[in-house]
C-alpha cells in the first residue's frame, strides 16, 4: 500500500478540491496532503516476515484548509472521524484491520505564511501483509 493508494481511497470518503501525496504543491485553500508516517506495528513471525499475516503503514495527513479557524478545525475533525474506529475496509487490494489513531484529535499546527490554518492527523494503518 502506498500513500497514493491511501489518498485515492480517502478521496472517496472526504470532499476536498485539492489532494496531494508526498507534499503540498499549492498555497491555495482547501487541500489535503498525505505523507508517509512512522509505523510501529511490523511483527516478525517465527520463520520470518513471509509468515507474518499483517503489518503497519504509517500515515500523516495534513489538512491545509482556509483562513477561518472554525471551518479548518471542523474539516480536520471530519477527516479524523471518518477514520477513527473504522475496521475491515479494503485499500489497494489489502484488507485494513484497523486504523490506529496516534492522538485523540487532530493536532493544530498553526497558520502558514498565507494565513491558512493547518492541522495534522498521525495514524497507522494495520493491514494484511499479503
C-alpha positions in Angstrom: 0.0 0.0 0.0 1.3 3.4 -0.9 0.4 6.9 0.2 -1.1 7.4 -3.3 -3.3 4.4 -2.7 -4.5 5.8 0.6 -5.1 9.2 -0.9 -7.2 7.8 -3.7 -9.3 5.8 -1.2 -9.7 8.7 1.2 -10.9 10.9 -1.7 -14.0 8.7 -1.9 -14.8 9.5 1.8 -14.0 13.2 2.2 -15.0 16.1 0.0 -11.9 18.3 -0.9 -11.0 20.1 -4.1 -7.2 19.6 -3.9 -5.5 16.3 -3.0 -1.7 15.6 -2.9 0.6 12.8 -1.9 4.1 13.5 -0.7 4.0 17.2 -0.4 1.8 20.4 -0.6 2.1 21.8 -4.1 -0.1 24.8 -3.8 -0.7 27.7 -1.4 -4.4 27.7 -2.4 -7.0 27.0 0.2 -8.7 23.6 0.8 -6.0 20.9 0.3 -5.4 17.6 2.0 -1.9 16.1 1.7 -0.9 12.5 2.5 2.6 11.9 3.8 4.4 8.7 4.9 4.5 8.5 8.6 6.1 6.2 11.1 4.9 2.6 11.5 5.1 0.8 14.8 3.4 -2.5 14.1 5.6 -4.8 12.0 5.5 -8.2 13.7 8.1 -10.8 12.9 6.5 -14.3 13.0 8.6 -17.4 13.6 10.0 -18.2 10.3 10.4 -14.7 9.1 8.3 -11.9 7.6 6.8 -14.2 5.0 4.9 -15.9 7.8 3.6 -12.6 9.3 -0.1 -12.0 8.4 -0.2 -8.2 9.0 1.9 -5.1 9.1 1.6 -1.4 9.8 1.8 1.6 7.4 2.5 5.0 9.0 0.4 7.8 7.5 0.4 11.6 8.2 -2.5 13.7 6.9 -2.1 17.4 6.6 -5.3 19.4 6.4 -4.4 22.8 4.9 -7.9 24.4 4.8 -8.7 28.1 4.9 -8.3 31.4 6.8 -11.3 30.5 9.1 -10.1 28.6 12.2 -13.5 27.1 12.9 -14.0 25.8 9.4 -10.5 24.4 9.3 -10.9 22.6 12.6 -14.2 21.2 11.6 -12.7 19.8 8.3 -9.8 18.2 10.3 -12.4 16.6 12.7 -14.3 15.3 9.7 -11.3 13.6 8.4 -10.4 12.2 11.8 -13.9 10.9 12.5 -14.0 9.2 9.1 -11.1 7.0 10.1 -11.3 6.6 13.8 -12.8 3.2 14.8 -13.1 2.1 11.1 -12.2 -1.6 10.5 -12.4 -4.1 7.7 -12.2 -1.9 4.7 -10.1 -2.6 1.6 -7.4 -0.2 0.2 -5.5 -1.2 -2.9 -6.5 -4.8 -2.6 -5.4 -5.1 1.0 -7.8 -5.6 3.9 -7.4 -3.0 6.6 -7.7 -4.5 10.0 -7.7 -1.2 11.9 -6.7 2.5 11.8 -4.7 3.3 14.9 -5.0 7.0 15.6 -1.9 8.4 17.4 -3.7 11.3 19.0 -7.2 11.8 20.5 -7.9 14.6 18.0 -6.3 16.4 15.0 -3.2 18.4 16.1 -3.3 22.2 15.4 -0.1 23.3 13.6 -0.9 27.0 13.3 -1.1 29.1 10.2 1.1 29.0 7.1 2.8 32.1 5.5 -0.5 32.8 3.7 -2.6 32.7 6.9 -4.2 29.4 6.1 -4.9 27.2 9.2 -3.4 23.7 9.2 -4.0 20.5 11.2 -2.2 17.2 11.1 -3.5 13.7 11.8 -1.0 10.9 12.5 -2.1 7.3 12.2 -1.0 3.8 11.5 -2.9 1.5 9.1 -2.8 -2.1 10.3 -3.4 -4.2 7.2 -2.9 -7.7 5.9 0.6 -8.3 4.6 -0.3 -10.3 1.5 
